Structures are given as structure tokens and as C-alpha cells.
Amino acid sequence: MDLGLQGKRAIVCASSKGLGFACAKALAREGVHIVMNGRDPDALDQAAEAIRSEVRGIEIQTIAGDVTDASVRAALANASGEPDILVSNAGGPPPGDFRDWDRIAWLAALDANLLSAVDLIRLVIDGMIQRKFGRIINITSSTVRVPIPVLGLSNAARAALTNFVFGLVPSVSSAGVTINNLLPGPFDTNRLRNSKEITRHLTSNPVAGRVGDPDELGAACAFLCSRQAGYITGQNLLMDGGLYPGSF
């Protein structure tokens, strides 16, 4: 299927590895020029080179840094010129007991998983409206639908982002701009592999008999960015292998 994305431009945050990298790769395969981002410059360069070696004829730029930094967000917007696609993504806050989280911990979670995405949307959405095309995909978490007790910081921040962006949907839909969220459950990423506490909660009911392949989420991201998905907006797409069927 031709997704109609040839020549489009995208910002893909936290794309040096994991789910963000899978989204960048899937979009690049559709002929999208990508601005990639990650905190580790070496890992980011390696990820960009991996995509360049596979996909010819597209531009790939890299902006190293944390998206909680306003200067990094501005650099992403400037590098992309007139972005048609924004994939917001940021690593989740650590698990724990809410009794141990002080104001600093809460503000860090909100900066990473709410405010940075809101500001990136602010930087790109008016141009999308003017050009009558835009796709905004926020990679959040299945915890938006089914909160996990040890991930309280993530539960709250990502749910707040969901409600904020869906409030924008009615004002931009007629301009051809869609806003959707991808809600991954257990996927084969460093975050899942490196946290026994998270792994225990996410794989205690392995309905699918496996965790997700990041490329599966990347493909879903690419489709939501496509011309064919222009009538899909304001949706939470839960990708968890049936772990929480019918949840809302």
C-alpha cells in the first residue's frame, strides 16, 4: 500500500532506539525525510546511519539532546523546516511508590511526558493548519487506559497529555490535521528489559505469549500518518497484544 507520504517531513523524538527508532525507520521506508532526536549523540548517529544504509533518497538530520530542553525543541522545529509529521516520544519516569515522589520528581515527569510534547505541538501545528495537512502521533503508554500502580508518575503525566491533545482535535480536523496516540503495552525495548519491576507488572498476563516487536508499532505509526488515515483522529490505539482487551 502506498501511504502517500513520499517527500513529507517528520520530527521523530527519542528515535535513537526502541519505539522511536522503529517509527523513524517505518516513515523513512515510505520516503519521509526525518529529523531524528536522542540524548546520546553516538547512539543517535548510529541509528541515523542504520536508516541511511537501508533507505536511499531521503534526508536524515539529527538533533542530539533532551526534549525537555526548550533549545532542543526549537532546534528540532527549525531543522525540519515545515514538518508534516510530529511523533512525540520520551522515556517514561522511573517506577516506585508515590509516597517517595517529591515535587521535583513530579515536575520532571510532567516536563518529559506532558509539557515537552505540548510545546512541540505548539511549534508545528500552525504550519500544518496552513498547509492543510498534518499528522501528530504521541507515543504514550497502555497505562493511560489501564494504570499500573508502580508507574504513577507515568500514569498521571501521560493521561494529562491525552486529554490536552484531544481538546485540540475539533479545532484542527477541518484543516486536515489529525492527532492520535499510540499506547504500547509490553514491547521488546531497553526499558522493559532493564526494569524487573516494570517487567513483572507488564508480563504477568502474557495473553499473546510474547512481547511486541517495535517494528509493529512503527508500522502502525506510519499508517496513522498516511493519507488513508485522514479520517482517524482523536483516538487512543492500544497495542498490548490483548493484555487488556476492551479496556477504556
C-alpha positions in Angstrom: 0.0 0.0 0.0 1.3 3.4 -0.9 0.8 5.6 2.2 1.1 8.8 0.2 4.0 10.1 2.4 6.7 10.4 -0.2 8.6 13.7 0.3 6.9 14.5 3.6 8.9 15.8 6.5 8.8 14.4 10.1 10.2 15.0 13.5 10.6 11.8 15.5 11.6 12.3 19.1 13.6 9.8 21.1 14.3 7.9 17.9 17.9 6.6 18.6 16.5 3.3 19.7 13.4 1.4 20.7 9.9 2.5 19.6 11.0 5.9 18.4 13.6 4.3 16.1 11.0 1.9 14.8 8.8 4.8 13.9 11.6 6.7 12.2 12.6 3.6 10.2 9.0 2.9 9.1 8.4 6.5 8.0 11.8 6.6 6.1 10.8 3.5 4.2 7.8 5.5 3.0 10.0 8.2 1.6 9.7 10.6 4.5 12.6 13.0 5.3 13.3 12.6 9.0 14.7 14.7 11.8 15.8 12.3 14.5 16.4 13.0 18.1 18.0 11.3 21.1 20.0 12.2 24.2 23.1 10.1 23.3 24.8 11.6 20.3 26.7 8.4 19.5 23.6 6.2 19.6 21.7 8.8 17.6 24.3 8.9 14.9 24.4 5.1 14.7 20.6 4.9 14.4 20.6 7.5 11.6 23.3 5.7 9.7 21.4 2.4 10.0 18.4 4.0 8.3 20.6 5.8 5.7 22.2 2.5 4.8 18.8 0.9 4.2 16.8 3.7 2.6 18.2 5.9 -0.2 17.0 9.2 -1.5 15.8 10.7 1.8 17.3 13.3 4.1 18.0 12.4 7.7 19.1 15.0 10.2 19.9 14.5 13.8 19.4 16.8 16.8 21.0 15.4 20.0 19.6 16.4 23.3 16.7 16.0 25.8 13.3 17.2 24.6 12.7 18.7 28.0 15.2 21.4 26.9 13.5 24.2 25.1 16.5 24.8 22.9 16.4 21.2 21.7 12.7 21.5 20.8 13.4 24.8 18.9 16.3 23.1 17.0 14.0 20.2 16.0 11.4 22.5 14.6 14.0 24.6 12.8 15.8 21.6 11.3 12.6 20.2 9.9 11.6 23.4 8.1 7.9 22.7 7.5 7.2 19.4 9.2 4.2 17.5 8.1 4.5 14.9 10.9 5.4 15.1 14.6 6.0 11.9 16.6 6.4 12.9 20.2 8.1 10.4 22.4 10.0 10.5 25.6 11.3 7.9 28.1 9.0 7.3 31.0 9.7 8.2 34.6 11.0 5.6 37.0 8.7 3.2 38.8 8.2 3.5 42.5 5.8 4.3 45.4 4.0 7.7 45.2 4.9 8.3 48.9 8.5 8.7 47.8 7.9 11.2 45.0 8.6 14.8 45.9 7.7 17.9 43.8 10.9 17.6 41.8 10.0 14.1 40.7 6.5 15.2 39.7 7.8 18.2 37.7 10.4 16.0 35.9 7.7 13.6 34.8 5.4 16.4 33.6 8.3 18.0 31.7 9.2 14.8 29.9 5.8 13.3 29.3 3.4 16.3 29.0 5.0 19.7 28.7 7.7 18.9 26.1 5.0 17.3 23.8 2.7 20.2 24.2 5.4 22.7 23.3 6.5 20.7 20.2 2.9 20.7 19.1 2.7 24.4 19.6 5.8 24.9 17.4 4.5 22.9 14.4 0.7 22.9 14.4 0.0 26.3 12.8 2.1 25.4 9.8 0.3 22.2 9.4 -3.0 24.0 9.5 -1.9 26.5 6.9 -0.7 23.7 4.6 -3.9 21.7 5.2 -2.0 18.5 6.2 -0.6 17.3 9.5 -0.2 14.2 11.5 0.6 14.3 15.2 1.3 11.0 16.9 2.1 10.8 20.6 3.7 7.6 21.9 2.3 7.4 25.4 1.5 4.1 27.2 -1.1 1.5 27.9 -1.1 2.9 31.4 -3.3 5.7 30.0 -6.1 3.1 29.7 -5.1 0.7 32.5 -2.9 2.4 35.1 -0.1 0.4 36.7 0.4 1.2 40.4 4.2 1.4 40.3 4.1 3.8 37.3 2.1 6.5 38.9 4.2 9.3 37.5 3.7 8.0 34.0 0.0 7.3 34.6 -0.6 10.9 35.5 1.6 12.7 33.0 0.6 10.7 30.0 -3.1 10.8 30.8 -2.9 14.6 31.1 -1.3 14.7 27.6 -4.1 12.6 26.2 -6.8 14.9 27.5 -4.9 18.1 26.4 -4.3 17.0 22.8 -7.8 15.6 22.3 -9.1 19.0 23.3 -7.3 20.3 20.2 -8.8 17.8 17.8 -12.1 19.7 17.0 -10.2 22.9 16.1 -7.8 21.3 13.6 -9.7 18.4 12.0 -11.2 20.6 9.2 -7.7 21.7 8.3 -6.6 18.1 7.6 -4.6 17.8 10.8 -5.0 14.6 12.9 -3.9 13.9 16.4 -3.7 10.3 17.7 -2.0 8.5 20.5 -0.2 5.1 20.3 -0.4 3.3 23.6 2.2 0.5 23.8 2.0 -2.3 26.3 4.9 -4.6 26.7 7.4 -4.2 23.8 10.9 -5.5 23.4 12.7 -2.3 24.4 15.6 -1.5 26.8 13.1 0.0 29.3 11.2 -3.3 29.6 14.4 -5.4 29.6 16.2 -3.3 32.2 13.4 -2.9 34.8 12.4 -6.1 36.6 9.7 -4.2 38.4 8.1 -3.0 35.2 8.6 -6.3 33.5 6.8 -8.1 36.3 3.7 -6.0 36.0 3.6 -5.9 32.2 4.1 -9.6 31.6 2.1 -11.1 34.5 -0.7 -11.9 32.0 1.1 -12.7 28.7 -2.1 -13.3 26.6 -0.2 -13.1 23.3 2.6 -15.3 24.5 5.2 -12.7 23.7 6.0 -9.0 23.9 5.6 -6.7 21.0 8.2 -6.1 18.2 8.9 -2.4 17.9 8.6 -2.6 14.2 4.9 -3.5 14.7 4.4 -0.2 16.4 6.4 1.6 13.8 4.1 0.3 11.1 1.1 1.4 13.0 2.6 4.9 13.4 3.3 5.1 9.6 -0.3 4.1 8.8 -1.7 6.8 11.2 0.5 9.3 9.3 -0.8 8.2 5.9 -3.3 9.9 3.6 -5.6 6.9 4.1 -5.8 7.7 7.9 -7.1 11.2 7.4 -10.5 10.3 9.0 -8.9 8.8 12.1 -8.3 11.4 14.8 -8.7 11.8 18.5 -8.0 8.1 19.1 -6.0 6.1 21.5 -4.7 3.0 19.7 -3.9 0.4 22.4 -1.1 -2.0 21.3 -0.7 -4.6 24.0 -1.3 -8.0 22.4 -4.7 -8.3 24.1 -3.3 -7.9 27.6 -6.2 -5.6 28.4 -8.9 -6.3 25.8 -11.9 -3.9 25.8 -10.3 -1.5 28.3 -11.2 2.1 28.1 
